[in-house]
Amino acid sequence: MLSRTLVTFGKYLLVIAIVVAGFNLLAYNGWQTRERGRLNLLTKRDIYLNAPENYQVVYFGDSRTFCALHPDLLEPSLGVPGYNLSFWANWLPTQFAYIEDIAPHIPSGTVFVWSLGHVNFSEGKIRPVYPVGWPRLWTMLSMGFTFEDLSENLFAYTPVLWAFGYRERIMEEIDVKLGRPLVAQTLPAPIAANAEVEQIVIAHGRASGVAGTELYHDGADLASVALYKNNGAYLRVEIKPEYYRALQSETAVELAAKAEPVTELQADPRYWALFQKSLDVLQQHGVRVVINEIEEAPHHYPTLAAHQEARRFMRDVVRTEVERRGIPYVRAGFDLLSDQDYFDYNHLNSKGVAVYTRMFAPLLKPHVDAAKVDIDPAAGD
């Protein structure tokens, strides 16, 4: 009797497992179809690997690089085309996976510009922006990561487990939808606003082409326009600057209220190990790397001492390791940037991008020129 009950129970469990797996598979396929139509790390990887010889510079990193480094704006000074392989929430664990996947395919004459700041060496959630992958599980565990740290990312790219990886975002979507009225109350965009958006796309996307746009509002007012460029970069053009300055002021007050005594910054050992292993991979494949130091918006540092300590960490720890390996290290003059150059706490707006481009291009140009000479000695004549 007991054995028959167990067999029946086992059958029910099997049916439930099949149903759950089927649901996840369908949801995963729908997600993949949607994501493949967007400009994200996966689609950008495929675009780049389809013709890596077309790009002499690769701009790699997290969302700060995504917003700051625009190949179309840098090309006139550098004299070579580039591609931006960066995205939101692309922290060191997913960057490591990305580097392992693309490093073998990067042509010898390509300059790989990897932008990093002190926040990259602190613990953070491993978001499903790029698959870490089950084959890397042991490597990640051996560095000190736990399965719980990795599960969201691993499940999100496993078809039959997809919903378990995206459960937090699914719940967020449900909360958002439940908070909306049953009948959507849409506000028609004024004709002037549509014309303004069109002019922004023409002015800022002419050289690169635009893959998509997003509009951000302050109530009924258009606050900013976002451009996803075909060259992989993201540009935010503020229409209502005072809206963003007010948000920054609020953030500054909150950060100041939570400010603690400044202590010596230490890299999370797991993230430091990932950084070193990533550099190992790049150097093993002969990739010409340039490390670019990047910062947060001024208001994001609660005190001057905190800002100085972040710079000390990058100078004494990160730069020392990079230069020990013989890798070039560059840093623009961030003191020339103000909060008005950012649309939030660390992402440059179109105004800030223009300022940063003028500072950064001369720093990168010698390394691009050196790469040209290595490929063709006559290029230095």
C-alpha positions in Angstrom: 0.0 0.0 0.0 2.8 2.4 1.0 4.8 1.6 -2.2 1.7 2.3 -4.3 1.1 5.6 -2.6 4.8 6.6 -3.1 4.6 5.7 -6.8 1.4 7.7 -7.2 3.0 10.7 -5.4 6.1 10.3 -7.6 3.9 10.5 -10.7 2.2 13.7 -9.5 5.6 15.2 -8.8 6.8 14.2 -12.3 3.7 15.8 -13.9 4.2 19.0 -11.9 7.9 19.1 -12.8 7.0 18.7 -16.5 4.3 21.5 -16.3 6.7 23.8 -14.5 9.5 23.1 -17.0 7.1 23.6 -19.9 6.0 26.9 -18.5 9.6 28.0 -18.0 10.5 26.9 -21.5 7.7 28.9 -23.1 8.4 32.0 -21.0 12.1 31.7 -21.8 11.5 31.5 -25.5 9.3 34.6 -25.3 11.9 36.5 -23.3 14.6 35.4 -25.8 12.5 36.6 -28.7 12.0 40.0 -27.1 15.6 40.4 -25.9 17.1 39.5 -29.3 15.3 42.5 -30.7 17.0 44.9 -28.3 20.5 46.3 -28.1 21.9 44.4 -25.0 25.1 42.6 -24.2 24.1 39.4 -26.1 23.0 41.2 -29.3 26.0 43.5 -29.1 28.3 40.5 -28.6 26.9 38.9 -31.7 27.2 42.1 -33.8 30.8 42.6 -32.8 31.9 38.9 -33.3 30.2 38.9 -36.7 32.9 41.4 -37.9 35.4 42.3 -35.2 37.9 43.5 -37.8 35.6 46.5 -38.5 36.3 48.0 -35.1 39.8 49.2 -34.0 38.6 50.2 -30.6 36.3 48.4 -28.2 34.8 50.3 -25.2 34.0 47.8 -22.4 32.5 48.1 -18.9 29.3 48.8 -17.1 26.6 51.4 -17.5 29.0 54.3 -17.0 30.9 53.2 -20.1 27.6 52.6 -21.8 26.7 56.3 -21.3 30.1 58.0 -21.5 32.0 56.5 -24.4 30.5 57.1 -27.8 32.5 55.7 -30.8 31.0 58.2 -33.3 32.1 61.2 -31.2 35.6 59.7 -30.5 36.3 58.6 -34.1 37.1 62.1 -35.5 39.9 62.4 -33.0 41.1 58.8 -33.0 40.8 58.3 -36.7 39.4 54.7 -36.3 35.9 53.3 -35.7 34.9 51.7 -32.5 32.1 49.7 -30.8 30.6 50.0 -27.3 30.3 46.6 -25.5 28.9 47.8 -22.2 25.5 47.8 -20.5 23.5 48.4 -17.4 24.5 46.4 -14.3 27.4 44.7 -16.1 29.6 44.1 -13.0 32.8 42.1 -12.7 31.2 38.6 -12.6 29.4 39.1 -15.9 32.3 41.1 -17.3 34.6 38.2 -16.6 32.3 35.8 -18.5 32.1 38.3 -21.4 35.9 38.7 -21.6 36.3 34.9 -21.7 33.9 34.7 -24.5 35.2 37.5 -26.8 38.9 37.7 -26.0 39.9 34.8 -28.4 38.2 36.7 -31.2 39.6 40.2 -30.7 42.0 41.1 -33.6 45.6 41.9 -32.6 45.3 45.5 -33.7 42.2 46.3 -31.6 42.5 48.5 -28.5 40.4 47.2 -25.7 39.4 50.1 -23.4 38.1 48.7 -20.1 36.6 51.4 -17.8 36.5 50.8 -14.1 36.0 52.7 -10.8 36.2 51.9 -7.2 32.6 50.6 -7.0 33.5 47.7 -9.4 35.5 46.1 -6.6 32.7 46.0 -4.1 30.1 43.2 -3.6 27.0 43.5 -5.8 24.2 41.4 -7.2 25.0 39.3 -10.2 22.2 40.3 -12.5 21.1 38.4 -15.6 22.6 40.8 -18.1 24.9 38.2 -19.6 25.2 34.5 -18.8 27.9 33.5 -16.3 27.2 30.0 -17.4 27.1 26.6 -15.7 30.6 25.6 -17.0 32.1 28.5 -15.0 30.3 27.5 -11.8 33.3 25.7 -10.2 35.6 28.6 -11.1 33.2 31.1 -9.5 32.7 28.9 -6.4 36.5 28.5 -6.0 36.8 32.3 -5.9 34.4 32.4 -2.9 31.1 33.1 -4.6 28.2 31.0 -3.3 25.5 29.2 -5.4 23.0 31.7 -4.0 25.1 34.6 -5.4 25.0 33.0 -8.8 21.6 31.4 -8.9 19.6 34.3 -10.4 22.0 34.6 -13.3 22.4 30.8 -13.9 18.6 30.2 -13.7 17.8 33.1 -16.0 19.7 31.6 -18.9 18.5 28.0 -18.2 15.3 27.5 -20.2 13.5 25.2 -17.8 14.5 27.3 -14.8 14.0 30.7 -16.3 11.2 32.0 -13.9 13.3 31.1 -10.9 16.0 33.4 -12.1 13.7 36.2 -13.0 11.3 35.8 -10.0 12.2 39.2 -8.5 11.7 41.1 -11.7 8.5 39.1 -12.4 7.1 40.2 -9.0 8.2 43.8 -9.7 6.3 43.7 -13.0 3.2 42.3 -11.3 3.4 45.1 -8.6 3.7 47.7 -11.3 0.7 46.4 -13.3 -1.4 46.0 -10.1 -0.6 49.6 -9.3 -2.0 50.9 -12.6 -5.6 51.7 -13.3 -7.6 49.0 -15.2 -8.2 51.6 -17.9 -4.9 53.2 -19.0 -5.1 57.0 -18.9 -2.7 58.1 -21.6 -1.6 61.7 -22.2 -1.1 62.4 -25.9 2.4 63.9 -26.6 2.2 67.4 -27.9 3.2 67.9 -31.6 6.0 70.2 -30.4 7.4 67.5 -28.2 7.4 64.9 -31.1 9.2 67.4 -33.3 11.7 68.1 -30.5 12.4 64.3 -30.2 12.8 64.0 -33.9 15.3 66.9 -33.9 17.3 65.3 -31.0 17.5 62.0 -32.9 18.7 63.8 -36.0 21.2 65.9 -34.2 22.7 63.2 -31.9 22.2 60.1 -33.9 23.1 61.2 -37.4 26.7 59.8 -37.3 25.9 56.5 -35.7 22.3 55.7 -36.4 19.8 55.1 -33.7 18.5 51.6 -32.8 15.8 52.9 -30.5 14.6 55.7 -28.2 13.0 56.1 -24.8 11.1 59.1 -23.4 11.3 60.1 -19.8 8.6 62.4 -18.2 8.1 64.5 -15.2 4.4 64.3 -15.0 3.1 65.4 -18.4 6.4 67.2 -19.3 9.0 65.6 -21.4 12.1 65.5 -19.1 14.7 63.7 -21.3 15.2 61.5 -24.4 17.4 58.4 -24.5 19.0 57.2 -27.7 20.3 53.7 -28.1 22.9 54.1 -30.8 23.8 51.5 -33.4 27.4 51.6 -32.3 26.4 50.3 -28.9 26.4 53.5 -26.9 23.6 55.2 -24.9 22.9 58.9 -24.9 20.6 60.8 -22.6 19.6 64.3 -23.7 17.9 66.4 -21.0 15.0 68.5 -22.0 14.2 69.6 -18.4 17.5 69.9 -16.6 16.0 71.4 -13.5 14.1 68.1 -12.9 17.4 66.1 -12.8 19.2 68.7 -10.7 16.4 68.5 -8.1 16.7 64.7 -8.0 20.4 64.9 -7.5 19.9 67.4 -4.7 17.6 65.0 -2.9 20.1 62.2 -3.4 23.0 64.3 -2.0 21.0 65.1 1.1 20.2 61.4 1.7 23.8 60.4 1.2 25.1 63.1 3.5 22.6 61.9 6.2 23.9 58.4 5.9 27.6 59.3 5.7 29.9 57.3 8.0 33.5 57.9 9.0 35.8 57.2 6.0 37.8 54.0 6.3 40.4 52.6 4.0 38.8 51.0 1.0 39.5 47.3 0.4 38.7 45.3 -2.7 36.3 42.4 -2.2 38.7 39.4 -2.6 36.3 37.7 -5.0 36.0 40.8 -7.2 39.7 41.4 -7.1 40.4 37.8 -8.1 37.9 38.2 -11.1 39.7 41.4 -12.1 43.1 39.7 -12.1 41.8 36.6 -13.9 40.1 38.8 -16.5 43.4 40.6 -17.1 45.1 37.1 -17.4 42.7 36.1 -20.1 43.1 39.3 -22.1 46.9 39.1 -21.9 47.0 35.4 -22.7 45.2 36.2 -26.0 47.5 39.1 -26.7 44.7 41.7 -26.4 46.0 45.3 -26.3 44.3 46.6 -23.1 44.0 50.1 -21.8 42.4 50.5 -18.4 40.4 53.7 -18.0 39.5 55.0 -14.5 36.0 56.3 -14.2 34.2 58.1 -11.4 30.8 58.8 -9.9 29.0 62.2 -10.1 30.4 64.7 -7.5 27.3 64.7 -5.4 27.5 60.9 -5.0 30.5 61.2 -2.7 29.0 62.2 0.7 32.3 63.9 1.8 35.5 65.2 0.3 37.4 62.5 2.4 35.2 59.8 0.8 36.1 61.1 -2.7 39.8 61.3 -1.9 39.8 57.7 -0.5 38.1 56.4 -3.7 40.8 58.0 -5.7 43.6 56.7 -3.4 42.2 53.2 -3.8 42.2 53.4 -7.6 45.7 55.0 -7.7 47.5 52.8 -5.1 45.7 49.5 -5.6 44.2 49.2 -9.1 46.7 51.4 -11.1 49.6 49.7 -9.3 48.5 46.3 -10.4 47.6 47.3 -13.9 51.0 49.0 -14.5 52.8 46.1 -12.8 51.5 44.0 -15.7 52.7 46.6 -18.3 49.2 47.7 -19.2 48.5 51.4 -19.9 46.3 53.2 -17.4 44.5 56.5 -18.2 42.4 58.9 -16.2 40.5 62.0 -17.4 40.2 65.1 -15.2 36.9 64.5 -13.4 37.3 67.7 -11.4 36.2 69.4 -14.6 32.9 67.7 -14.5 30.0 68.8 -12.3 26.6 67.3 -11.4 25.1 69.2 -14.3 27.1 66.8 -16.6 25.2 63.7 -15.2 21.5 62.8 -15.4 21.8 60.9 -12.1 24.5 59.7 -9.7 27.1 58.5 -12.2 25.8 58.5 -15.8 26.9 61.3 -18.1 24.2 63.2 -20.0 24.8 64.6 -23.5 26.4 67.7 -22.1 28.8 65.7 -20.0 29.6 63.3 -22.8 30.8 66.2 -24.9 33.1 67.5 -22.1 34.4 64.0 -21.3 35.0 63.2 -25.0 37.2 66.2 -25.3 39.3 65.1 -22.3 39.4 61.4 -23.1 40.2 61.3 -26.8 43.8 62.8 -26.4 44.5 60.3 -23.6 43.5 57.3 -25.8 44.9 58.5 -29.1 48.6 57.6 -28.4 47.5 54.0 -27.7 45.4 53.8 -30.8 48.2 55.3 -32.9 50.7 52.7 -31.4 48.3 49.9 -32.4 48.2 51.2 -36.0 52.0 51.2 -36.2 52.2 47.7 -34.9 49.9 46.5 -37.6 51.4 48.7 -40.4 54.8 50.3 -39.6 54.2 52.7 -42.5 51.3 54.2 -40.5 53.8 56.0 -38.3 55.4 57.8 -41.2 
